[in-house]
């Protein structure tokens, strides 16, 4: 069974390129300070890496 990772959105995508908003939607974020629990896969880690300046990751 794959491990899970908790990710919290800490900065708003408003005023940034649409790419960042699309990545955040793909991760399941809808609002600021929301925490989502995701499977720890290479694909998810890659998405998190693209928006690491906007999120906080808890292993």
Secondary structure by P-SEA (a helix, b strand, c coil): cbbbbbbbbccccccccaaaaaaaaaaccccccbbbbbcccaaaaaaaaaccccccccc
